[in-house]
Each structure stands twice: as structure tokens, then as C-alpha cells.
Amino acid sequence: MKKTLSLSKVYQFLEPGPVVMVSTSYKNKNDIMTMSWHTMMDFEPPIVGCVISNRNYSFENLMKTNECVINIPTAALAKKVVGCGNTSGRKINKFNQFHLTPKLASKVKAPLIDECYVNLECKVIDKKLGKKYNFFILQVLKAWINPAEKNQKTLHHHGKGVFSISGKKIKLPSKMK
Ligand SMILES: Cc1cc2nc3c(=O)[nH]c(=O)nc-3n(C[C@H](O)[C@H](O)[C@H](O)COP(=O)(O)O)c2cc1C
């Protein structure tokens, strides 16, 4: 069972740049795409910028619905993560293909991916740069975490299919919040 994750803590999960899975839904057809080009833009409410190519089916869904969920997988899901990045929702249902479980979100129609340990329900608040740069600005409306998996290792993409898995955390006297 997941519990509510405070919106003030959302940035802590995205700032280190994990590979995420974006789920969308249009006319009851769900899709998932893998994404590593994202950035935190504000703390609270959490604002996230991301690049979603107009070649992707997810781009069409996002443009039409203005909603998505950013799902953060652990490294244990690596093969499914890459699978969702190598296939298109135009041709297959990725939830079925990769045995992932869609779960009802509370604020958006796009589904949560239950296997992911963090889920961020988002609405598009600015797509002015969507046509030119495929850039969307999202506001996180609701965030979920599975407390049992809080310290799990995340995947980080270095290009061309090379990934690292997050390692040991250290604490330093940083002035950043
Ligand atoms: C590790 C990884 C990271 C990716 N990052 C992005 C990204 O940031 N933006 C993007 O548009 N596509 C990215 N992709 C590619 C999409 O996931 C891919 O084009 C996918 O097939 C789109 O699915 P869709 O057509 O169902 O939307 C990435 C793929 C992988 C494997």
C-alpha cells in the first residue's frame, strides 16, 4: 500500500535525474514511454520540464489530454523500462506487453504504473514550446510513494543504452534546500 508523498519532497526524487516512465491515456487507451530528458523547475508546487519528441505516440496523447503520470522505476524494472523505450503505443499495448499494472490515479485520467515506487500525477501547465522544442512544463498535482521501496536504486541513462544504477548516498553541508 502506498502513502501520500509530500509535494515539498518531490524534487528530491527528480533532481538526481532518474530514468522515468511517462504514462498517458487518451480515449481509454493507455500508453507508456521511457524518458530521461527532464528537469525540476520549482520546489512547491513541483514544476517539471521535459522533452517528449513529436515522433512519440505519447506526444499526441499529451497534446490532446494535457495530463500524464511520471512513474519512477527501480533498477529491477530495467528490462521493462528499455522495452517501453523501444516500442510505440501506436502498435502495442505496453501495459500488456511488459506485464505492468495500470492503477487509477486520483487527479488525472492517465494511469499510475503500480510497479513503479514513485508516481507523480501531472497536468501540462505550459506547452508553448511544445511545437518548437517538444518541451512541456508539468505541474505535479499529487505524488505517491511506496514506503517499502523508499531506498531502492534508480536507473540513470548515459546514452546509447548505457545505464548506471544509483549508489551510496552521502550528506554534505550544501546550502541548497
Ligand atoms: C533510456 C531511454 C530514455 C529516453 N528518453 C526520452 C526522452 O527523454 N524523450 C523522448 O521523447 N523520448 C525518450 N526516449 C524514447 C521513447 O521512450 C521512445 O521513442 C518510445 O518508443 C516512445 O513510445 P510511444 O510512441 O509509445 O510514445 C527514451 C528511450 C530510452 C530507452
The ligand as an ORCA input file, in Angstrom:
! r2SCAN-3c Opt
* xyz 0 1
  C      16.599      5.301    -21.617
  C      15.669      5.995    -22.576
  C      15.417      7.341    -22.402
  C      14.540      8.027    -23.265
  N      14.307      9.342    -23.063
  C      13.442     10.000    -23.888
  C      13.144     11.374    -23.662
  O      13.607     11.990    -22.713
  N      12.307     11.983    -24.538
  C      11.747     11.327    -25.614
  O      10.997     11.939    -26.384
  N      11.998     10.019    -25.832
  C      12.821      9.341    -24.996
  N      13.075      8.017    -25.184
  C      12.459      7.337    -26.339
  C      10.989      6.970    -26.141
  O      10.804      6.279    -24.926
  C      10.560      6.074    -27.332
  O      10.565      6.853    -28.523
  C       9.231      5.368    -27.161
  O       9.163      4.353    -28.138
  C       8.016      6.260    -27.317
  O       6.859      5.498    -27.117
  P       5.415      5.946    -27.627
  O       5.462      6.045    -29.134
  O       4.511      4.850    -27.161
  O       5.118      7.271    -27.011
  C      13.923      7.315    -24.330
  C      14.171      5.945    -24.502
  C      15.037      5.291    -23.628
  C      15.297      3.823    -23.821
*
